[in-house]
Amino acid sequence: MKHKILIGDCRKALKTISPDSIHLIVTSPPYNVGIGYGNWNDSISFNDYLEFSREWLSECHRILTDDGRICVNIPTSTYKSNSVDLFRFHEVMREVGFKDRELIIWAKRRISDGRLCGKKIYGTWNPMNPLLRNPIEAILVMNKNRKRLSSFGKSDLTTKEFLRWNYTLWEIDTEADRSHPAPFPIELPRRLIKLFSFVGQNVLDVFLGSGTTMKACVELNRNSIGIELNPEYVKMAKKRIGYACVSVENISSKIDSLESCWDGEYIINGGMRYKLPSKMRIP
Ligand SMILES: C[S@@+](CC[C@H](N)C(=O)[O-])C[C@H]1O[C@@H](n2cnc3c(N)ncnc32)[C@H](O)[C@@H]1O
Protein backbone atom coordinates (compact mmCIF):
# COMPACT_ATOMS: atom_id res chain seq x y z
CA MET A 1 0.00 0.00 0.00
CA LYS A 2 1.12 3.60 -0.59
CA HIS A 3 0.97 6.40 1.96
CA LYS A 4 1.83 9.97 1.11
CA ILE A 5 1.83 13.19 3.13
CA LEU A 6 1.49 16.51 1.32
CA ILE A 7 2.86 19.39 3.37
CA GLY A 8 1.06 22.67 2.80
CA ASP A 9 -2.25 24.49 2.77
CA CYS A 10 -4.96 22.03 1.79
CA ARG A 11 -6.51 24.47 -0.70
CA LYS A 12 -3.30 24.33 -2.72
CA ALA A 13 -2.39 20.70 -2.02
CA LEU A 14 -5.80 19.37 -3.07
CA LYS A 15 -5.32 20.92 -6.50
CA THR A 16 -2.38 18.54 -7.08
CA ILE A 17 -4.63 15.46 -6.69
CA SER A 18 -6.19 14.01 -9.87
CA PRO A 19 -9.96 14.16 -10.39
CA ASP A 20 -11.98 11.01 -9.63
CA SER A 21 -9.04 9.36 -7.82
CA ILE A 22 -10.12 9.17 -4.15
CA HIS A 23 -12.72 6.68 -2.89
CA LEU A 24 -13.16 7.97 0.65
CA ILE A 25 -12.34 11.15 2.59
CA VAL A 26 -12.21 11.01 6.40
CA THR A 27 -11.31 14.26 8.08
CA SER A 28 -11.78 16.74 10.90
CA PRO A 29 -11.17 20.38 9.94
CA PRO A 30 -10.06 23.14 12.32
CA TYR A 31 -13.21 24.29 14.18
CA ASN A 32 -12.25 27.99 14.26
CA VAL A 33 -12.29 28.00 18.05
CA GLY A 34 -8.89 29.58 18.64
CA ILE A 35 -6.74 26.45 19.01
CA GLY A 36 -3.00 27.14 18.71
CA TYR A 37 -2.11 25.11 15.62
CA GLY A 38 1.18 26.99 15.19
CA ASN A 39 0.91 28.31 11.66
CA TRP A 40 -2.85 28.42 11.16
CA ASN A 41 -5.12 31.16 12.50
CA ASP A 42 -7.98 29.19 14.07
CA SER A 43 -10.01 32.31 14.76
CA ILE A 44 -10.97 33.92 11.46
CA SER A 45 -14.35 35.60 10.81
CA PHE A 46 -17.38 33.37 10.33
CA ASN A 47 -17.72 34.39 6.67
CA ASP A 48 -14.05 33.73 5.98
CA TYR A 49 -14.41 30.34 7.64
CA LEU A 50 -17.39 29.47 5.41
CA GLU A 51 -15.41 30.58 2.35
CA PHE A 52 -12.41 28.48 3.44
CA SER A 53 -14.74 25.48 3.94
CA ARG A 54 -16.33 26.02 0.52
CA GLU A 55 -12.89 26.08 -1.13
CA TRP A 56 -11.58 22.83 0.32
CA LEU A 57 -14.92 21.03 0.07
CA SER A 58 -15.24 21.89 -3.65
CA GLU A 59 -11.81 20.39 -4.27
CA CYS A 60 -12.83 17.28 -2.31
CA HIS A 61 -15.89 16.95 -4.54
CA ARG A 62 -13.69 17.19 -7.65
CA ILE A 63 -11.21 14.50 -6.60
CA LEU A 64 -13.71 11.92 -5.31
CA THR A 65 -14.83 9.09 -7.58
CA ASP A 66 -18.46 9.27 -8.72
CA ASP A 67 -19.43 6.74 -6.03
CA GLY A 68 -17.01 8.26 -3.45
CA ARG A 69 -17.95 9.23 0.09
CA ILE A 70 -16.84 11.95 2.50
CA CYS A 71 -17.02 11.79 6.32
CA VAL A 72 -16.44 15.08 8.18
CA ASN A 73 -16.18 15.29 11.95
CA ILE A 74 -17.76 18.56 13.17
CA PRO A 75 -18.94 19.72 16.63
CA THR A 76 -22.68 19.92 17.34
CA SER A 77 -22.55 23.13 19.37
CA THR A 78 -21.10 26.48 18.39
CA TYR A 79 -18.49 27.56 20.91
CA LYS A 80 -18.10 31.16 19.75
CA SER A 81 -19.98 33.42 17.32
CA ASN A 82 -17.40 32.81 14.57
CA SER A 83 -16.75 29.09 15.14
CA VAL A 84 -17.93 26.26 12.90
CA ASP A 85 -21.69 25.71 12.84
CA LEU A 86 -22.93 22.22 11.97
CA PHE A 87 -26.01 23.43 10.09
CA ARG A 88 -24.25 26.08 8.00
CA PHE A 89 -21.39 23.68 7.30
CA HIS A 90 -23.87 21.07 6.11
CA GLU A 91 -25.44 23.67 3.81
CA VAL A 92 -22.02 24.42 2.27
CA MET A 93 -21.47 20.69 1.68
CA ARG A 94 -24.78 20.54 -0.18
CA GLU A 95 -23.98 23.71 -2.13
CA VAL A 96 -20.74 22.23 -3.50
CA GLY A 97 -22.67 19.16 -4.66
CA PHE A 98 -22.57 16.53 -1.91
CA LYS A 99 -25.65 14.44 -1.25
CA ASP A 100 -26.89 13.38 2.20
CA ARG A 101 -26.15 9.91 3.43
CA GLU A 102 -25.83 9.57 7.24
CA LEU A 103 -25.42 11.62 10.37
CA ILE A 104 -23.38 9.71 12.95
CA ILE A 105 -23.26 10.96 16.54
CA TRP A 106 -20.01 10.46 18.41
CA ALA A 107 -20.78 10.34 22.15
CA LYS A 108 -17.60 10.96 24.10
CA ARG A 109 -17.34 8.77 27.14
CA ARG A 110 -14.50 10.72 28.73
CA ILE A 111 -15.05 14.48 28.98
CA SER A 112 -13.59 17.14 31.22
CA ASP A 113 -14.64 17.80 34.80
CA GLY A 114 -17.83 19.92 34.97
CA ARG A 115 -16.43 22.10 37.70
CA LEU A 116 -13.91 23.49 35.23
CA CYS A 117 -16.60 24.54 32.77
CA GLY A 118 -18.56 27.17 34.68
CA LYS A 119 -18.48 29.38 37.74
CA LYS A 120 -20.45 28.99 40.88
CA ILE A 121 -22.42 32.20 41.33
CA TYR A 122 -23.41 33.14 44.89
CA GLY A 123 -21.55 30.09 46.18
CA THR A 124 -23.78 27.46 44.61
CA TRP A 125 -24.90 26.12 41.23
CA ASN A 126 -28.10 27.90 40.20
CA PRO A 127 -30.10 28.88 37.08
CA MET A 128 -28.49 32.35 36.80
CA ASN A 129 -26.40 31.20 33.82
CA PRO A 130 -25.79 27.45 33.87
CA LEU A 131 -23.22 26.23 31.37
CA LEU A 132 -24.17 22.82 30.02
CA ARG A 133 -21.48 20.58 28.63
CA ASN A 134 -21.95 18.95 25.26
CA PRO A 135 -20.37 15.48 25.01
CA ILE A 136 -21.38 14.81 21.39
CA GLU A 137 -19.85 15.58 18.01
CA ALA A 138 -21.23 14.80 14.56
CA ILE A 139 -19.86 12.94 11.58
CA LEU A 140 -21.54 14.09 8.38
CA VAL A 141 -21.36 11.30 5.83
CA MET A 142 -22.18 12.35 2.27
CA ASN A 143 -21.92 10.97 -1.27
CA LYS A 144 -20.41 12.65 -4.28
CA ASN A 145 -23.13 11.16 -6.44
CA ARG A 146 -24.17 7.56 -6.25
CA LYS A 147 -24.91 5.89 -2.89
CA ARG A 148 -23.99 2.44 -4.06
CA LEU A 149 -20.40 1.52 -4.99
CA SER A 150 -20.10 0.79 -8.70
CA SER A 151 -17.96 -2.32 -8.36
CA PHE A 152 -17.47 -5.02 -5.75
CA GLY A 153 -14.20 -5.36 -3.81
CA LYS A 154 -12.74 -7.16 -0.79
CA SER A 155 -14.46 -6.16 2.45
CA ASP A 156 -12.96 -6.54 5.93
CA LEU A 157 -16.18 -5.62 7.74
CA THR A 158 -17.48 -8.42 9.96
CA THR A 159 -21.19 -9.06 10.57
CA LYS A 160 -20.73 -8.23 14.26
CA GLU A 161 -19.07 -4.89 13.42
CA PHE A 162 -21.76 -3.99 10.89
CA LEU A 163 -24.57 -4.76 13.34
CA ARG A 164 -22.91 -2.65 16.07
CA TRP A 165 -21.87 0.27 13.89
CA ASN A 166 -25.00 0.66 11.76
CA TYR A 167 -26.68 2.04 14.87
CA THR A 168 -25.48 5.62 14.44
CA LEU A 169 -24.81 6.52 18.06
CA TRP A 170 -21.13 5.70 18.57
CA GLU A 171 -19.78 5.75 22.11
CA ILE A 172 -16.03 6.22 21.84
CA ASP A 173 -13.52 7.62 24.34
CA THR A 174 -11.71 10.81 23.39
CA GLU A 175 -8.00 10.43 22.55
CA ALA A 176 -5.86 10.38 25.70
CA ASP A 177 -2.59 11.35 23.96
CA ARG A 178 -2.62 15.13 23.60
CA SER A 179 0.75 15.62 21.87
CA HIS A 180 -1.42 17.17 19.12
CA PRO A 181 -3.97 19.75 20.40
CA ALA A 182 -7.08 18.21 18.75
CA PRO A 183 -6.73 14.56 17.70
CA PHE A 184 -9.65 12.22 17.15
CA PRO A 185 -9.49 8.64 18.49
CA ILE A 186 -8.33 6.04 15.95
CA GLU A 187 -11.55 4.07 16.46
CA LEU A 188 -13.41 6.79 14.55
CA PRO A 189 -11.52 6.55 11.20
CA ARG A 190 -11.22 2.77 11.68
CA ARG A 191 -15.01 2.33 11.68
CA LEU A 192 -15.59 4.81 8.84
CA ILE A 193 -12.94 3.20 6.64
CA LYS A 194 -14.27 -0.32 7.19
CA LEU A 195 -17.91 0.73 6.67
CA PHE A 196 -17.40 2.92 3.61
CA SER A 197 -14.47 1.51 1.59
CA PHE A 198 -13.07 -1.75 0.25
CA VAL A 199 -9.58 -3.03 1.02
CA GLY A 200 -6.99 -1.44 -1.31
CA GLN A 201 -9.00 1.72 -2.06
CA ASN A 202 -7.67 5.28 -1.71
CA VAL A 203 -8.44 7.27 1.42
CA LEU A 204 -7.65 10.96 2.02
CA ASP A 205 -7.46 13.05 5.20
CA VAL A 206 -7.45 16.76 4.30
CA PHE A 207 -6.32 17.75 7.82
CA LEU A 208 -3.96 14.97 8.85
CA GLY A 209 -2.77 16.38 12.20
CA SER A 210 -0.98 13.64 14.13
CA GLY A 211 -1.73 11.07 11.40
CA THR A 212 -4.64 9.16 12.97
CA THR A 213 -6.48 8.43 9.70
CA MET A 214 -3.26 7.37 7.98
CA LYS A 215 -2.38 5.04 10.86
CA ALA A 216 -5.82 3.40 10.48
CA CYS A 217 -5.21 3.06 6.71
CA VAL A 218 -1.87 1.33 7.31
CA GLU A 219 -3.55 -1.14 9.68
CA LEU A 220 -6.50 -1.72 7.33
CA ASN A 221 -4.61 -2.00 4.03
CA ARG A 222 -5.91 1.10 2.29
CA ASN A 223 -3.75 3.53 0.31
CA SER A 224 -3.73 6.97 1.89
CA ILE A 225 -2.94 10.61 1.33
CA GLY A 226 -2.78 13.09 4.20
CA ILE A 227 -2.45 16.87 3.98
CA GLU A 228 -1.04 18.93 6.84
CA LEU A 229 0.12 22.53 7.06
CA ASN A 230 2.25 22.29 10.18
CA PRO A 231 5.61 20.50 9.65
CA GLU A 232 5.80 19.68 13.38
CA TYR A 233 2.61 17.60 13.12
CA VAL A 234 3.96 15.94 9.98
CA LYS A 235 6.98 14.79 12.03
CA MET A 236 4.56 13.45 14.64
CA ALA A 237 2.56 11.58 12.01
CA LYS A 238 5.65 10.10 10.35
CA LYS A 239 6.95 8.85 13.69
CA ARG A 240 3.59 7.30 14.51
CA ILE A 241 3.16 5.58 11.15
CA GLY A 242 6.77 4.56 10.59
CA TYR A 243 9.17 6.63 8.49
CA ALA A 244 9.80 3.84 6.01
CA CYS A 245 6.25 3.47 4.79
CA VAL A 246 5.38 7.15 4.24
CA SER A 247 6.57 9.41 1.44
CA VAL A 248 6.46 13.14 1.98
CA GLU A 249 6.06 15.74 -0.73
CA ASN A 250 6.25 19.50 -0.47
CA ILE A 251 3.68 20.87 -2.82
CA SER A 252 6.18 23.14 -4.59
CA SER A 253 9.92 23.48 -4.39
CA LYS A 254 10.68 27.17 -4.82
CA ILE A 255 10.17 30.14 -2.55
CA ASP A 256 6.70 31.20 -3.56
CA SER A 257 6.23 34.40 -1.64
CA LEU A 258 6.54 36.36 1.54
CA GLU A 259 3.43 36.54 3.60
CA SER A 260 2.45 38.82 6.44
CA CYS A 261 0.19 37.07 8.84
CA TRP A 262 -1.68 37.59 12.08
CA ASP A 263 1.27 36.41 14.13
CA GLY A 264 4.30 37.44 12.12
CA GLU A 265 5.94 37.24 8.75
CA TYR A 266 6.66 34.08 6.83
CA ILE A 267 8.56 32.84 3.81
CA ILE A 268 6.42 30.45 1.83
CA ASN A 269 8.66 27.77 0.44
CA GLY A 270 7.61 24.48 -1.01
CA GLY A 271 4.17 24.90 0.43
CA MET A 272 5.67 25.32 3.91
CA ARG A 273 5.74 28.45 6.00
CA TYR A 274 8.94 29.47 7.74
CA LYS A 275 8.60 32.16 10.36
CA LEU A 276 11.14 34.95 9.92
CA PRO A 277 13.10 36.06 12.99
CA SER A 278 11.94 39.57 13.97
CA LYS A 279 15.21 41.25 12.87
CA MET A 280 14.69 39.95 9.32
CA ARG A 281 11.15 41.19 9.07
CA ILE A 282 10.26 43.79 6.52
CA PRO A 283 9.47 47.09 8.30
C1 LIG B 1 -8.73 19.07 14.08
S1 LIG B 1 -7.06 18.90 13.63
C2 LIG B 1 -7.01 17.29 12.91
C3 LIG B 1 -6.49 16.26 13.87
C4 LIG B 1 -6.38 14.87 13.33
N1 LIG B 1 -7.67 14.30 13.00
C5 LIG B 1 -5.66 13.97 14.33
O1 LIG B 1 -6.27 12.96 14.77
O2 LIG B 1 -4.54 14.30 14.72
C6 LIG B 1 -6.89 19.96 12.25
C7 LIG B 1 -5.49 19.98 11.63
O3 LIG B 1 -5.58 20.75 10.43
C8 LIG B 1 -4.36 21.47 10.24
N2 LIG B 1 -4.68 22.59 9.36
C9 LIG B 1 -5.30 23.75 9.69
N3 LIG B 1 -5.47 24.52 8.59
C10 LIG B 1 -4.97 23.83 7.54
C11 LIG B 1 -4.89 24.11 6.15
N4 LIG B 1 -5.34 25.24 5.63
N5 LIG B 1 -4.32 23.17 5.36
C12 LIG B 1 -3.86 22.01 5.88
N6 LIG B 1 -3.90 21.70 7.20
C13 LIG B 1 -4.46 22.60 8.02
C14 LIG B 1 -3.94 21.86 11.66
O4 LIG B 1 -2.56 22.10 11.72
C15 LIG B 1 -4.40 20.61 12.46
O5 LIG B 1 -3.33 19.71 12.59
The ligand as an SDF file (V2000), in Angstrom:
LIG
                    3D

 27 29  0  0  0  0  0  0  0  0999 V2000
   -8.7310   19.0650   14.0850 C   0  0  0  0  0  0  0  0  0  0  0  0
   -7.0590   18.9040   13.6340 S   0  0  0  0  0  0  0  0  0  0  0  0
   -7.0140   17.2940   12.9100 C   0  0  0  0  0  0  0  0  0  0  0  0
   -6.4890   16.2590   13.8730 C   0  0  0  0  0  0  0  0  0  0  0  0
   -6.3760   14.8660   13.3260 C   0  0  0  0  0  0  0  0  0  0  0  0
   -7.6670   14.2960   12.9970 N   0  0  0  0  0  0  0  0  0  0  0  0
   -5.6640   13.9680   14.3330 C   0  0  0  0  0  0  0  0  0  0  0  0
   -6.2720   12.9620   14.7670 O   0  0  0  0  0  0  0  0  0  0  0  0
   -4.5370   14.2990   14.7250 O   0  0  0  0  0  0  0  0  0  0  0  0
   -6.8890   19.9590   12.2490 C   0  0  0  0  0  0  0  0  0  0  0  0
   -5.4920   19.9820   11.6260 C   0  0  0  0  0  0  0  0  0  0  0  0
   -5.5750   20.7510   10.4270 O   0  0  0  0  0  0  0  0  0  0  0  0
   -4.3570   21.4700   10.2410 C   0  0  0  0  0  0  0  0  0  0  0  0
   -4.6840   22.5940    9.3560 N   0  0  0  0  0  0  0  0  0  0  0  0
   -5.3040   23.7510    9.6870 C   0  0  0  0  0  0  0  0  0  0  0  0
   -5.4700   24.5180    8.5910 N   0  0  0  0  0  0  0  0  0  0  0  0
   -4.9680   23.8320    7.5400 C   0  0  0  0  0  0  0  0  0  0  0  0
   -4.8860   24.1050    6.1460 C   0  0  0  0  0  0  0  0  0  0  0  0
   -5.3360   25.2370    5.6260 N   0  0  0  0  0  0  0  0  0  0  0  0
   -4.3230   23.1670    5.3600 N   0  0  0  0  0  0  0  0  0  0  0  0
   -3.8560   22.0050    5.8790 C   0  0  0  0  0  0  0  0  0  0  0  0
   -3.9050   21.7020    7.1980 N   0  0  0  0  0  0  0  0  0  0  0  0
   -4.4620   22.5980    8.0220 C   0  0  0  0  0  0  0  0  0  0  0  0
   -3.9440   21.8570   11.6600 C   0  0  0  0  0  0  0  0  0  0  0  0
   -2.5610   22.1010   11.7240 O   0  0  0  0  0  0  0  0  0  0  0  0
   -4.4030   20.6070   12.4620 C   0  0  0  0  0  0  0  0  0  0  0  0
   -3.3310   19.7080   12.5870 O   0  0  0  0  0  0  0  0  0  0  0  0
  1  2  1  0
  2  3  1  0
  2 10  1  0
  3  4  1  0
  4  5  1  0
  5  6  1  0
  5  7  1  0
  7  8  2  0
  7  9  1  0
 10 11  1  0
 11 12  1  0
 11 26  1  0
 12 13  1  0
 13 14  1  0
 13 24  1  0
 14 15  1  0
 14 23  1  0
 15 16  2  0
 16 17  1  0
 17 18  1  0
 17 23  2  0
 18 19  1  0
 18 20  2  0
 20 21  1  0
 21 22  2  0
 22 23  1  0
 24 25  1  0
 24 26  1  0
 26 27  1  0
M  CHG  2   2   1   9  -1
M  END
$$$$
